[in-house]
Amino acid sequence: MTVLRKEPLITELEIKVRLGQMVLDLARDLRGKELTVIGILRGSFMFTADLVRLLYINDIHPLIDFIFVTSYVGTESSGEMRLLRDMSLDVKGRWVLIVDDILDTGRTLLFAKNYIQERGAEQIHTCVLLDKPSRRIVPIQADYVGFSIEDVFVVGYGLDHNGKYRDLPYLGVLKEG
Ligand code: XMP
């Protein structure tokens, strides 16, 4: 059985501070562009929501949509990508910022990037809250990374384990217990 470790891996305050820094980089690169933010469901819903509120403060007002891509069963990647829900917006000719919760093997982000490229986006930038570089299987890096972490299974702030813990305002780690 897995239980949530008491101490956060990354606190709510640390997330807030880091997002403030990331948005300065995003604003420098993306202000003035015809921007569409595409969040990858379900894990990125909280991160995307916080990010776009900070973009607003920086005078960036993107269109916002989501795609639902999955490859995961439990804590293991099946390797097979599926688009469970398409975006509604047309991204042709737009600058797109793809937002995901965590970059692990890289399959999800690569799949999403290729998919949005095929839909005719003019420029694609990628932004992830967490990066586990040691787990990478396909060659992809995100343009903006919140935190680079070790290979531990993380929950909270949108990330789940079997659907649980998405509601935590901080990032925690599961342990056997
Ligand atoms: P890939 O392997 O495609 O993975 O880069 C990205 C997706 O895998 C899920 N994932 C996790 N979810 N805690 C989670 O709750 C984790 O530590 C974790 N590692 C990978 C996640 O859905 C992400 O979008």
Backbone and ligand atoms as CSV (ligand in chain L), in Angstrom:
chain,resi,resn,atom,element,x,y,z
A,1,MET,N,N,0.841,-1.208,0.000
A,1,MET,CA,C,0.000,0.000,0.000
A,1,MET,C,C,0.878,1.260,0.000
A,2,THR,N,N,0.422,2.268,-0.704
A,2,THR,CA,C,1.188,3.527,-0.709
A,2,THR,C,C,0.482,4.576,0.151
A,3,VAL,N,N,1.281,5.341,0.877
A,3,VAL,CA,C,0.726,6.451,1.660
A,3,VAL,C,C,1.499,7.722,1.331
A,4,LEU,N,N,0.871,8.837,1.653
A,4,LEU,CA,C,1.493,10.127,1.363
A,4,LEU,C,C,2.491,10.479,2.466
A,5,ARG,N,N,3.718,10.807,2.071
A,5,ARG,CA,C,4.720,11.268,3.027
A,5,ARG,C,C,4.268,12.582,3.657
A,6,LYS,N,N,4.527,12.786,4.926
A,6,LYS,CA,C,4.026,13.979,5.633
A,6,LYS,C,C,4.623,15.274,5.086
A,7,GLU,N,N,5.951,15.264,4.866
A,7,GLU,CA,C,6.623,16.496,4.438
A,7,GLU,C,C,6.420,16.699,2.933
A,8,PRO,N,N,6.039,17.915,2.525
A,8,PRO,CA,C,5.926,18.175,1.090
A,8,PRO,C,C,7.292,18.051,0.407
A,9,LEU,N,N,7.272,17.655,-0.851
A,9,LEU,CA,C,8.504,17.709,-1.654
A,9,LEU,C,C,8.741,19.163,-2.059
A,10,ILE,N,N,7.660,19.811,-2.469
A,10,ILE,CA,C,7.712,21.231,-2.851
A,10,ILE,C,C,6.472,21.900,-2.245
A,11,THR,N,N,6.692,22.940,-1.454
A,11,THR,CA,C,5.584,23.556,-0.724
A,11,THR,C,C,4.759,24.472,-1.641
A,12,GLU,N,N,3.600,24.856,-1.107
A,12,GLU,CA,C,2.712,25.769,-1.838
A,12,GLU,C,C,3.433,27.092,-2.126
A,13,LEU,N,N,4.177,27.571,-1.125
A,13,LEU,CA,C,4.892,28.841,-1.292
A,13,LEU,C,C,5.989,28.717,-2.352
A,14,GLU,N,N,6.711,27.585,-2.313
A,14,GLU,CA,C,7.780,27.378,-3.315
A,14,GLU,C,C,7.201,27.336,-4.726
A,15,ILE,N,N,6.029,26.732,-4.870
A,15,ILE,CA,C,5.370,26.693,-6.193
A,15,ILE,C,C,5.031,28.122,-6.630
A,16,LYS,N,N,4.449,28.889,-5.707
A,16,LYS,CA,C,4.041,30.275,-6.034
A,16,LYS,C,C,5.239,31.096,-6.496
A,17,VAL,N,N,6.321,31.015,-5.745
A,17,VAL,CA,C,7.523,31.804,-6.055
A,17,VAL,C,C,8.078,31.398,-7.420
A,18,ARG,N,N,8.165,30.096,-7.654
A,18,ARG,CA,C,8.744,29.608,-8.922
A,18,ARG,C,C,7.870,29.998,-10.118
A,19,LEU,N,N,6.560,29.931,-9.952
A,19,LEU,CA,C,5.668,30.311,-11.051
A,19,LEU,C,C,5.834,31.793,-11.390
A,20,GLY,N,N,6.035,32.596,-10.352
A,20,GLY,CA,C,6.270,34.022,-10.580
A,20,GLY,C,C,7.515,34.246,-11.436
A,21,GLN,N,N,8.557,33.447,-11.177
A,21,GLN,CA,C,9.796,33.570,-11.961
A,21,GLN,C,C,9.579,33.070,-13.388
A,22,MET,N,N,8.896,31.932,-13.514
A,22,MET,CA,C,8.680,31.348,-14.854
A,22,MET,C,C,7.886,32.295,-15.751
A,23,VAL,N,N,6.910,32.953,-15.157
A,23,VAL,CA,C,6.052,33.819,-15.959
A,23,VAL,C,C,6.832,35.029,-16.497
A,24,LEU,N,N,7.852,35.443,-15.780
A,24,LEU,CA,C,8.690,36.529,-16.306
A,24,LEU,C,C,9.390,36.069,-17.593
A,25,ASP,N,N,9.890,34.832,-17.588
A,25,ASP,CA,C,10.518,34.278,-18.802
A,25,ASP,C,C,9.501,34.124,-19.923
A,26,LEU,N,N,8.329,33.619,-19.565
A,26,LEU,CA,C,7.272,33.436,-20.572
A,26,LEU,C,C,6.861,34.783,-21.168
A,27,ALA,N,N,6.710,35.773,-20.306
A,27,ALA,CA,C,6.276,37.096,-20.768
A,27,ALA,C,C,7.319,37.708,-21.712
A,28,ARG,N,N,8.579,37.518,-21.377
A,28,ARG,CA,C,9.667,38.046,-22.215
A,28,ARG,C,C,9.571,37.454,-23.627
A,29,ASP,N,N,9.249,36.167,-23.719
A,29,ASP,CA,C,9.264,35.481,-25.016
A,29,ASP,C,C,7.928,35.550,-25.761
A,30,LEU,N,N,6.836,35.711,-25.035
A,30,LEU,CA,C,5.524,35.497,-25.669
A,30,LEU,C,C,4.612,36.720,-25.701
A,31,ARG,N,N,4.996,37.806,-25.023
A,31,ARG,CA,C,4.131,38.984,-25.022
A,31,ARG,C,C,3.984,39.521,-26.436
A,32,GLY,N,N,2.764,39.885,-26.807
A,32,GLY,CA,C,2.527,40.478,-28.126
A,32,GLY,C,C,2.224,39.446,-29.207
A,33,LYS,N,N,2.316,38.151,-28.867
A,33,LYS,CA,C,2.032,37.098,-29.849
A,33,LYS,C,C,0.569,36.688,-29.774
A,34,GLU,N,N,0.072,36.115,-30.877
A,34,GLU,CA,C,-1.289,35.545,-30.882
A,34,GLU,C,C,-1.203,34.195,-30.180
A,35,LEU,N,N,-1.325,34.220,-28.854
A,35,LEU,CA,C,-0.994,33.045,-28.051
A,35,LEU,C,C,-2.220,32.193,-27.688
A,36,THR,N,N,-2.048,30.882,-27.830
A,36,THR,CA,C,-3.034,29.928,-27.312
A,36,THR,C,C,-2.316,29.020,-26.324
A,37,VAL,N,N,-2.860,28.919,-25.124
A,37,VAL,CA,C,-2.325,27.995,-24.124
A,37,VAL,C,C,-3.114,26.695,-24.222
A,38,ILE,N,N,-2.401,25.588,-24.398
A,38,ILE,CA,C,-3.048,24.266,-24.420
A,38,ILE,C,C,-2.529,23.453,-23.233
A,39,GLY,N,N,-3.402,23.234,-22.261
A,39,GLY,CA,C,-3.038,22.412,-21.105
A,39,GLY,C,C,-3.314,20.947,-21.410
A,40,ILE,N,N,-2.457,20.082,-20.886
A,40,ILE,CA,C,-2.671,18.639,-21.072
A,40,ILE,C,C,-3.366,18.081,-19.829
A,41,LEU,N,N,-4.568,17.583,-20.059
A,41,LEU,CA,C,-5.367,17.037,-18.947
A,41,LEU,C,C,-4.911,15.630,-18.598
A,42,ARG,N,N,-5.163,15.140,-17.370
A,42,ARG,CA,C,-5.819,15.974,-16.395
A,42,ARG,C,C,-4.841,16.716,-15.492
A,43,GLY,N,N,-3.604,16.204,-15.448
A,43,GLY,CA,C,-2.647,16.655,-14.430
A,43,GLY,C,C,-2.318,18.134,-14.416
A,44,SER,N,N,-2.476,18.819,-15.562
A,44,SER,CA,C,-2.000,20.204,-15.614
A,44,SER,C,C,-3.078,21.237,-15.289
A,45,PHE,N,N,-4.274,20.794,-14.851
A,45,PHE,CA,C,-5.364,21.777,-14.722
A,45,PHE,C,C,-5.038,22.874,-13.711
A,46,MET,N,N,-4.396,22.521,-12.611
A,46,MET,CA,C,-4.123,23.515,-11.563
A,46,MET,C,C,-2.971,24.431,-11.973
A,47,PHE,N,N,-1.937,23.823,-12.513
A,47,PHE,CA,C,-0.768,24.565,-12.985
A,47,PHE,C,C,-1.182,25.544,-14.090
A,48,THR,N,N,-1.983,25.061,-15.038
A,48,THR,CA,C,-2.425,25.921,-16.142
A,48,THR,C,C,-3.237,27.101,-15.603
A,49,ALA,N,N,-4.134,26.806,-14.665
A,49,ALA,CA,C,-4.988,27.874,-14.117
A,49,ALA,C,C,-4.154,28.933,-13.403
A,50,ASP,N,N,-3.171,28.508,-12.626
A,50,ASP,CA,C,-2.324,29.475,-11.919
A,50,ASP,C,C,-1.451,30.259,-12.892
A,51,LEU,N,N,-0.947,29.552,-13.902
A,51,LEU,CA,C,-0.069,30.196,-14.887
A,51,LEU,C,C,-0.795,31.295,-15.672
A,52,VAL,N,N,-2.016,31.008,-16.139
A,52,VAL,CA,C,-2.709,32.011,-16.955
A,52,VAL,C,C,-3.121,33.229,-16.124
A,53,ARG,N,N,-3.333,33.027,-14.811
A,53,ARG,CA,C,-3.639,34.188,-13.966
A,53,ARG,C,C,-2.420,35.077,-13.809
A,54,LEU,N,N,-1.240,34.465,-13.805
A,54,LEU,CA,C,-0.009,35.256,-13.739
A,54,LEU,C,C,0.305,35.894,-15.093
A,55,LEU,N,N,-0.025,35.201,-16.171
A,55,LEU,CA,C,0.156,35.799,-17.505
A,55,LEU,C,C,-0.707,37.041,-17.625
A,56,TYR,N,N,-1.909,36.967,-17.101
A,56,TYR,CA,C,-2.844,38.108,-17.114
A,56,TYR,C,C,-2.218,39.334,-16.448
A,57,ILE,N,N,-1.577,39.097,-15.305
A,57,ILE,CA,C,-0.932,40.207,-14.588
A,57,ILE,C,C,0.191,40.806,-15.437
A,58,ASN,N,N,0.790,39.969,-16.281
A,58,ASN,CA,C,1.868,40.425,-17.162
A,58,ASN,C,C,1.346,40.875,-18.532
A,59,ASP,N,N,0.045,41.178,-18.575
A,59,ASP,CA,C,-0.579,41.714,-19.782
A,59,ASP,C,C,-0.531,40.751,-20.979
A,60,ILE,N,N,-0.661,39.471,-20.697
A,60,ILE,CA,C,-0.766,38.465,-21.755
A,60,ILE,C,C,-2.114,37.775,-21.579
A,61,HIS,N,N,-2.902,37.797,-22.633
A,61,HIS,CA,C,-4.277,37.305,-22.533
A,61,HIS,C,C,-4.529,36.229,-23.598
A,62,PRO,N,N,-4.037,35.029,-23.340
A,62,PRO,CA,C,-4.126,33.966,-24.352
A,62,PRO,C,C,-5.518,33.367,-24.461
A,63,LEU,N,N,-5.773,32.697,-25.593
A,63,LEU,CA,C,-6.888,31.771,-25.652
A,63,LEU,C,C,-6.442,30.530,-24.874
A,64,ILE,N,N,-7.405,29.834,-24.305
A,64,ILE,CA,C,-7.051,28.687,-23.450
A,64,ILE,C,C,-7.891,27.471,-23.835
A,65,ASP,N,N,-7.213,26.348,-23.990
A,65,ASP,CA,C,-7.928,25.101,-24.281
A,65,ASP,C,C,-7.151,23.942,-23.670
A,66,PHE,N,N,-7.723,22.777,-23.746
A,66,PHE,CA,C,-7.086,21.587,-23.169
A,66,PHE,C,C,-7.186,20.416,-24.131
A,67,ILE,N,N,-6.176,19.553,-24.084
A,67,ILE,CA,C,-6.317,18.234,-24.709
A,67,ILE,C,C,-6.119,17.201,-23.607
A,68,PHE,N,N,-6.663,16.060,-23.831
A,68,PHE,CA,C,-6.572,14.993,-22.833
A,68,PHE,C,C,-5.783,13.861,-23.471
A,69,VAL,N,N,-4.553,13.725,-23.037
A,69,VAL,CA,C,-3.654,12.700,-23.572
A,69,VAL,C,C,-3.293,11.768,-22.434
A,70,THR,N,N,-3.250,10.485,-22.711
A,70,THR,CA,C,-2.888,9.572,-21.627
A,70,THR,C,C,-2.027,8.418,-22.117
A,71,SER,N,N,-1.176,7.965,-21.249
A,71,SER,CA,C,-0.380,6.767,-21.550
A,71,SER,C,C,-0.221,5.922,-20.296
A,72,TYR,N,N,-0.860,6.354,-19.225
A,72,TYR,CA,C,-0.508,5.766,-17.941
A,72,TYR,C,C,-1.540,4.827,-17.352
A,73,VAL,N,N,-1.057,3.725,-16.780
A,73,VAL,CA,C,-1.890,2.841,-15.974
A,73,VAL,C,C,-1.163,2.711,-14.647
A,74,GLY,N,N,-1.769,3.134,-13.546
A,74,GLY,CA,C,-1.078,3.117,-12.240
A,74,GLY,C,C,0.113,4.055,-12.278
A,75,THR,N,N,1.289,3.548,-11.916
A,75,THR,CA,C,2.473,4.401,-11.930
A,75,THR,C,C,3.405,4.029,-13.076
A,76,GLU,N,N,2.970,3.158,-13.973
A,76,GLU,CA,C,3.852,2.718,-15.056
A,76,GLU,C,C,3.361,3.213,-16.407
A,77,SER,N,N,4.290,3.630,-17.248
A,77,SER,CA,C,3.920,4.072,-18.584
A,77,SER,C,C,3.717,2.862,-19.483
A,78,SER,N,N,2.582,2.806,-20.176
A,78,SER,CA,C,2.337,1.709,-21.104
A,78,SER,C,C,3.080,1.956,-22.406
A,79,GLY,N,N,3.486,3.212,-22.622
A,79,GLY,CA,C,4.195,3.543,-23.850
A,79,GLY,C,C,3.275,3.913,-24.988
A,80,GLU,N,N,2.005,3.591,-24.849
A,80,GLU,CA,C,1.068,3.867,-25.932
A,80,GLU,C,C,0.298,5.148,-25.620
A,81,MET,N,N,0.319,6.086,-26.565
A,81,MET,CA,C,-0.336,7.373,-26.331
A,81,MET,C,C,-1.746,7.347,-26.924
A,82,ARG,N,N,-2.664,7.967,-26.210
A,82,ARG,CA,C,-4.031,8.083,-26.715
A,82,ARG,C,C,-4.535,9.497,-26.517
A,83,LEU,N,N,-5.188,10.037,-27.541
A,83,LEU,CA,C,-5.832,11.339,-27.421
A,83,LEU,C,C,-7.277,11.072,-27.015
A,84,LEU,N,N,-7.577,11.338,-25.734
A,84,LEU,CA,C,-8.927,11.029,-25.241
A,84,LEU,C,C,-9.895,12.177,-25.487
A,85,ARG,N,N,-9.344,13.404,-25.580
A,85,ARG,CA,C,-10.210,14.553,-25.862
A,85,ARG,C,C,-9.402,15.555,-26.671
A,86,ASP,N,N,-9.973,15.965,-27.784
A,86,ASP,CA,C,-9.292,16.923,-28.653
A,86,ASP,C,C,-9.535,18.344,-28.156
A,87,MET,N,N,-8.704,19.282,-28.604
A,87,MET,CA,C,-8.975,20.688,-28.308
A,87,MET,C,C,-10.088,21.182,-29.229
A,88,SER,N,N,-10.748,22.259,-28.808
A,88,SER,CA,C,-11.820,22.815,-29.636
A,88,SER,C,C,-11.316,23.954,-30.497
A,89,LEU,N,N,-10.271,24.629,-30.042
A,89,LEU,CA,C,-9.782,25.813,-30.757
A,89,LEU,C,C,-8.926,25.417,-31.957
A,90,ASP,N,N,-8.939,26.280,-32.956
A,90,ASP,CA,C,-8.091,26.099,-34.123
A,90,ASP,C,C,-6.747,26.792,-33.834
A,91,VAL,N,N,-5.661,26.041,-33.901
A,91,VAL,CA,C,-4.355,26.628,-33.556
A,91,VAL,C,C,-3.550,27.016,-34.802
A,92,LYS,N,N,-4.171,26.899,-35.959
A,92,LYS,CA,C,-3.464,27.213,-37.205
A,92,LYS,C,C,-2.946,28.656,-37.163
A,93,GLY,N,N,-1.658,28.806,-37.405
A,93,GLY,CA,C,-1.053,30.138,-37.448
A,93,GLY,C,C,-0.845,30.777,-36.088
A,94,ARG,N,N,-1.154,30.065,-35.011
A,94,ARG,CA,C,-1.044,30.644,-33.669
A,94,ARG,C,C,0.277,30.255,-33.012
A,95,TRP,N,N,0.686,31.065,-32.059
A,95,TRP,CA,C,1.748,30.658,-31.151
A,95,TRP,C,C,1.084,29.833,-30.047
A,96,VAL,N,N,1.638,28.654,-29.805
A,96,VAL,CA,C,1.027,27.772,-28.803
A,96,VAL,C,C,2.002,27.513,-27.661
A,97,LEU,N,N,1.478,27.644,-26.456
A,97,LEU,CA,C,2.232,27.238,-25.268
A,97,LEU,C,C,1.564,25.975,-24.728
A,98,ILE,N,N,2.282,24.847,-24.825
A,98,ILE,CA,C,1.762,23.587,-24.267
A,98,ILE,C,C,2.172,23.525,-22.800
A,99,VAL,N,N,1.204,23.260,-21.943
A,99,VAL,CA,C,1.475,23.203,-20.502
A,99,VAL,C,C,1.199,21.793,-19.991
A,100,ASP,N,N,2.205,21.192,-19.354
A,100,ASP,CA,C,1.977,19.876,-18.762
A,100,ASP,C,C,2.490,19.852,-17.329
A,101,ASP,N,N,1.976,18.909,-16.572
A,101,ASP,CA,C,2.378,18.827,-15.165
A,101,ASP,C,C,3.797,18.308,-15.011
A,102,ILE,N,N,4.099,17.198,-15.709
A,102,ILE,CA,C,5.398,16.564,-15.475
A,102,ILE,C,C,5.934,15.929,-16.753
A,103,LEU,N,N,7.204,16.118,-16.977
A,103,LEU,CA,C,7.900,15.529,-18.124
A,103,LEU,C,C,8.684,14.342,-17.600
A,104,ASP,N,N,8.246,13.164,-18.010
A,104,ASP,CA,C,8.796,11.929,-17.456
A,104,ASP,C,C,9.530,11.194,-18.587
A,105,THR,N,N,8.893,10.210,-19.219
A,105,THR,CA,C,9.562,9.560,-20.350
A,105,THR,C,C,9.658,10.520,-21.546
A,106,GLY,N,N,8.767,11.491,-21.592
A,106,GLY,CA,C,8.746,12.466,-22.689
A,106,GLY,C,C,7.704,12.141,-23.750
A,107,ARG,N,N,7.095,10.972,-23.649
A,107,ARG,CA,C,6.160,10.538,-24.704
A,107,ARG,C,C,4.953,11.462,-24.839
A,108,THR,N,N,4.408,11.883,-23.693
A,108,THR,CA,C,3.198,12.714,-23.724
A,108,THR,C,C,3.479,14.053,-24.411
A,109,LEU,N,N,4.561,14.691,-23.983
A,109,LEU,CA,C,4.864,16.021,-24.529
A,109,LEU,C,C,5.222,15.940,-26.011
A,110,LEU,N,N,5.965,14.904,-26.381
A,110,LEU,CA,C,6.329,14.750,-27.794
A,110,LEU,C,C,5.078,14.505,-28.642
A,111,PHE,N,N,4.196,13.658,-28.130
A,111,PHE,CA,C,2.941,13.374,-28.828
A,111,PHE,C,C,2.135,14.664,-28.998
A,112,ALA,N,N,1.990,15.425,-27.909
A,112,ALA,CA,C,1.201,16.667,-27.954
A,112,ALA,C,C,1.841,17.685,-28.901
A,113,LYS,N,N,3.155,17.768,-28.843
A,113,LYS,CA,C,3.865,18.742,-29.687
A,113,LYS,C,C,3.673,18.396,-31.174
A,114,ASN,N,N,3.854,17.119,-31.514
A,114,ASN,CA,C,3.668,16.685,-32.906
A,114,ASN,C,C,2.228,16.905,-33.361
A,115,TYR,N,N,1.300,16.607,-32.467
A,115,TYR,CA,C,-0.116,16.743,-32.798
A,115,TYR,C,C,-0.464,18.212,-33.107
A,116,ILE,N,N,0.034,19.108,-32.267
A,116,ILE,CA,C,-0.285,20.533,-32.436
A,116,ILE,C,C,0.466,21.112,-33.650
A,117,GLN,N,N,1.650,20.585,-33.883
A,117,GLN,CA,C,2.401,20.963,-35.095
A,117,GLN,C,C,1.601,20.589,-36.344
A,118,GLU,N,N,1.075,19.362,-36.339
A,118,GLU,CA,C,0.272,18.891,-37.485
A,118,GLU,C,C,-0.978,19.739,-37.697
A,119,ARG,N,N,-1.456,20.355,-36.620
A,119,ARG,CA,C,-2.643,21.209,-36.729
A,119,ARG,C,C,-2.277,22.621,-37.197
A,120,GLY,N,N,-1.020,22.847,-37.533
A,120,GLY,CA,C,-0.622,24.089,-38.191
A,120,GLY,C,C,-0.220,25.246,-37.292
A,121,ALA,N,N,0.151,24.960,-36.047
A,121,ALA,CA,C,0.614,26.045,-35.165
A,121,ALA,C,C,1.863,26.692,-35.761
A,122,GLU,N,N,1.985,28.000,-35.568
A,122,GLU,CA,C,3.137,28.701,-36.146
A,122,GLU,C,C,4.401,28.469,-35.317
A,123,GLN,N,N,4.259,28.574,-34.001
A,123,GLN,CA,C,5.376,28.370,-33.075
A,123,GLN,C,C,4.847,27.587,-31.888
A,124,ILE,N,N,5.654,26.664,-31.382
A,124,ILE,CA,C,5.227,25.903,-30.204
A,124,ILE,C,C,6.289,26.029,-29.119
A,125,HIS,N,N,5.851,26.455,-27.935
A,125,HIS,CA,C,6.715,26.439,-26.757
A,125,HIS,C,C,6.114,25.446,-25.761
A,126,THR,N,N,6.981,24.846,-24.964
A,126,THR,CA,C,6.497,23.854,-23.996
A,126,THR,C,C,6.911,24.244,-22.584
A,127,CYS,N,N,5.992,24.024,-21.669
A,127,CYS,CA,C,6.215,24.452,-20.288
A,127,CYS,C,C,5.741,23.346,-19.351
A,128,VAL,N,N,6.621,22.867,-18.486
A,128,VAL,CA,C,6.228,21.827,-17.530
A,128,VAL,C,C,6.553,22.286,-16.112
A,129,LEU,N,N,5.725,21.859,-15.185
A,129,LEU,CA,C,5.999,22.201,-13.789
A,129,LEU,C,C,7.187,21.387,-13.278
A,130,LEU,N,N,7.179,20.091,-13.599
A,130,LEU,CA,C,8.216,19.189,-13.088
A,130,LEU,C,C,8.914,18.469,-14.228
A,131,ASP,N,N,10.182,18.209,-14.043
A,131,ASP,CA,C,10.961,17.458,-15.021
A,131,ASP,C,C,11.732,16.365,-14.290
A,132,LYS,N,N,11.596,15.130,-14.780
A,132,LYS,CA,C,12.402,14.014,-14.244
A,132,LYS,C,C,13.361,13.587,-15.352
A,133,PRO,N,N,14.473,14.278,-15.518
A,133,PRO,CA,C,15.358,14.004,-16.657
A,133,PRO,C,C,15.884,12.570,-16.685
A,134,SER,N,N,16.021,11.951,-15.511
A,134,SER,CA,C,16.591,10.594,-15.470
A,134,SER,C,C,15.664,9.543,-16.073
A,135,ARG,N,N,14.405,9.897,-16.279
A,135,ARG,CA,C,13.418,8.936,-16.785
A,135,ARG,C,C,13.188,9.039,-18.295
A,136,ARG,N,N,13.888,9.980,-18.939
A,136,ARG,CA,C,13.558,10.265,-20.341
A,136,ARG,C,C,13.826,9.076,-21.264
A,137,ILE,N,N,12.862,8.794,-22.133
A,137,ILE,CA,C,13.019,7.727,-23.125
A,137,ILE,C,C,13.067,8.316,-24.536
A,138,VAL,N,N,12.218,9.327,-24.784
A,138,VAL,CA,C,12.253,9.962,-26.108
A,138,VAL,C,C,12.955,11.323,-25.979
A,139,PRO,N,N,13.631,11.753,-27.052
A,139,PRO,CA,C,14.443,12.963,-26.949
A,139,PRO,C,C,13.616,14.239,-27.014
A,140,ILE,N,N,13.257,14.766,-25.863
A,140,ILE,CA,C,12.538,16.048,-25.828
A,140,ILE,C,C,12.872,16.771,-24.523
A,141,GLN,N,N,12.982,18.090,-24.642
A,141,GLN,CA,C,13.169,18.922,-23.451
A,141,GLN,C,C,12.095,19.993,-23.471
A,142,ALA,N,N,11.693,20.453,-22.295
A,142,ALA,CA,C,10.716,21.542,-22.255
A,142,ALA,C,C,11.455,22.882,-22.317
A,143,ASP,N,N,10.802,23.875,-22.908
A,143,ASP,CA,C,11.420,25.209,-22.986
A,143,ASP,C,C,11.427,25.892,-21.627
A,144,TYR,N,N,10.433,25.603,-20.803
A,144,TYR,CA,C,10.337,26.202,-19.470
A,144,TYR,C,C,10.056,25.087,-18.463
A,145,VAL,N,N,10.877,25.020,-17.427
A,145,VAL,CA,C,10.749,23.955,-16.420
A,145,VAL,C,C,10.655,24.596,-15.036
A,146,GLY,N,N,9.636,24.175,-14.270
A,146,GLY,CA,C,9.510,24.684,-12.907
A,146,GLY,C,C,10.573,24.116,-11.994
A,147,PHE,N,N,10.531,22.796,-11.826
A,147,PHE,CA,C,11.475,22.126,-10.929
A,147,PHE,C,C,11.971,20.843,-11.581
A,148,SER,N,N,13.267,20.626,-11.497
A,148,SER,CA,C,13.849,19.364,-11.932
A,148,SER,C,C,13.942,18.466,-10.701
A,149,ILE,N,N,13.403,17.244,-10.799
A,149,ILE,CA,C,13.357,16.391,-9.599
A,149,ILE,C,C,13.937,15.002,-9.871
A,150,GLU,N,N,14.218,14.301,-8.768
A,150,GLU,CA,C,14.682,12.913,-8.837
A,150,GLU,C,C,13.531,12.024,-9.293
A,151,ASP,N,N,13.841,10.744,-9.491
A,151,ASP,CA,C,12.818,9.787,-9.901
A,151,ASP,C,C,12.001,9.308,-8.701
A,152,VAL,N,N,11.058,10.154,-8.275
A,152,VAL,CA,C,10.118,9.767,-7.217
A,152,VAL,C,C,8.713,10.010,-7.755
A,153,PHE,N,N,7.729,9.238,-7.248
A,153,PHE,CA,C,6.371,9.446,-7.742
A,153,PHE,C,C,5.709,10.568,-6.955
A,154,VAL,N,N,5.326,11.603,-7.693
A,154,VAL,CA,C,4.860,12.851,-7.092
A,154,VAL,C,C,3.350,12.958,-7.224
A,155,VAL,N,N,2.703,13.467,-6.191
A,155,VAL,CA,C,1.255,13.725,-6.265
A,155,VAL,C,C,0.967,15.134,-5.740
A,156,GLY,N,N,-0.235,15.597,-6.024
A,156,GLY,CA,C,-0.657,16.917,-5.550
A,156,GLY,C,C,-0.555,17.953,-6.643
A,157,TYR,N,N,-1.192,19.088,-6.416
A,157,TYR,CA,C,-1.168,20.202,-7.362
A,157,TYR,C,C,-1.568,19.702,-8.769
A,158,GLY,N,N,-2.593,18.876,-8.816
A,158,GLY,CA,C,-3.097,18.353,-10.091
A,158,GLY,C,C,-2.656,16.935,-10.389
A,159,LEU,N,N,-1.540,16.506,-9.809
A,159,LEU,CA,C,-1.043,15.150,-10.093
A,159,LEU,C,C,-1.686,14.138,-9.144
A,160,ASP,N,N,-1.921,12.956,-9.685
A,160,ASP,CA,C,-2.680,11.985,-8.899
A,160,ASP,C,C,-1.993,10.635,-8.785
A,161,HIS,N,N,-2.521,9.839,-7.875
A,161,HIS,CA,C,-2.227,8.409,-7.873
A,161,HIS,C,C,-3.574,7.705,-7.824
A,162,ASN,N,N,-3.890,6.985,-8.884
A,162,ASN,CA,C,-5.217,6.358,-9.017
A,162,ASN,C,C,-6.341,7.353,-8.735
A,163,GLY,N,N,-6.188,8.557,-9.248
A,163,GLY,CA,C,-7.237,9.568,-9.132
A,163,GLY,C,C,-7.210,10.379,-7.841
A,164,LYS,N,N,-6.355,9.992,-6.900
A,164,LYS,CA,C,-6.337,10.657,-5.588
A,164,LYS,C,C,-5.247,11.728,-5.500
A,165,TYR,N,N,-5.417,12.660,-4.611
A,165,TYR,CA,C,-4.427,13.682,-4.231
A,165,TYR,C,C,-4.314,14.873,-5.183
A,166,ARG,N,N,-5.109,14.923,-6.247
A,166,ARG,CA,C,-4.991,16.050,-7.183
A,166,ARG,C,C,-5.252,17.386,-6.485
A,167,ASP,N,N,-6.057,17.347,-5.425
A,167,ASP,CA,C,-6.513,18.568,-4.759
A,167,ASP,C,C,-5.455,19.203,-3.857
A,168,LEU,N,N,-4.374,18.504,-3.535
A,168,LEU,CA,C,-3.373,19.083,-2.626
A,168,LEU,C,C,-2.809,20.372,-3.228
A,169,PRO,N,N,-2.642,21.421,-2.421
A,169,PRO,CA,C,-2.067,22.656,-2.965
A,169,PRO,C,C,-0.542,22.623,-3.053
A,170,TYR,N,N,0.061,21.515,-2.611
A,170,TYR,CA,C,1.524,21.362,-2.655
A,170,TYR,C,C,1.859,20.042,-3.361
A,171,LEU,N,N,3.152,19.798,-3.577
A,171,LEU,CA,C,3.591,18.547,-4.198
A,171,LEU,C,C,4.138,17.618,-3.131
A,172,GLY,N,N,3.601,16.412,-3.084
A,172,GLY,CA,C,4.043,15.431,-2.097
A,172,GLY,C,C,4.578,14.183,-2.776
A,173,VAL,N,N,5.120,13.305,-1.957
A,173,VAL,CA,C,5.691,12.060,-2.475
A,173,VAL,C,C,5.001,10.884,-1.800
A,174,LEU,N,N,4.760,9.831,-2.576
A,174,LEU,CA,C,4.167,8.623,-2.010
A,174,LEU,C,C,5.265,7.698,-1.510
A,175,LYS,N,N,4.982,6.989,-0.434
A,175,LYS,CA,C,5.925,5.980,0.056
A,175,LYS,C,C,5.151,4.716,0.382
A,176,GLU,N,N,5.850,3.601,0.410
A,176,GLU,CA,C,5.223,2.343,0.819
A,176,GLU,C,C,4.936,2.404,2.309
A,177,GLY,N,N,3.740,2.024,2.730
A,177,GLY,CA,C,3.471,2.100,4.160
A,177,GLY,C,C,2.366,1.151,4.595
L,1,XMP,P1,P,5.565,10.930,-19.922
L,1,XMP,O1,O,6.189,9.629,-19.494
L,1,XMP,O2,O,4.687,10.767,-21.114
L,1,XMP,O3,O,4.655,11.249,-18.692
L,1,XMP,O4,O,6.569,12.040,-20.034
L,1,XMP,C1,C,3.924,12.362,-18.548
L,1,XMP,C2,C,2.689,11.995,-17.799
L,1,XMP,O5,O,2.926,10.899,-16.901
L,1,XMP,C3,C,2.302,11.091,-15.677
L,1,XMP,N1,N,3.332,11.027,-14.617
L,1,XMP,C4,C,3.107,11.200,-13.321
L,1,XMP,N2,N,1.965,11.450,-12.658
L,1,XMP,N3,N,3.170,11.538,-10.635
L,1,XMP,C5,C,2.009,11.598,-11.303
L,1,XMP,O6,O,0.974,11.845,-10.701
L,1,XMP,C6,C,4.360,11.285,-11.217
L,1,XMP,O7,O,5.395,11.235,-10.547
L,1,XMP,C7,C,4.314,11.095,-12.641
L,1,XMP,N4,N,5.278,10.842,-13.554
L,1,XMP,C8,C,4.630,10.815,-14.752
L,1,XMP,C9,C,1.636,12.448,-15.775
L,1,XMP,O8,O,0.281,12.263,-16.046
L,1,XMP,C10,C,2.279,13.144,-16.939
L,1,XMP,O9,O,1.420,14.014,-17.641
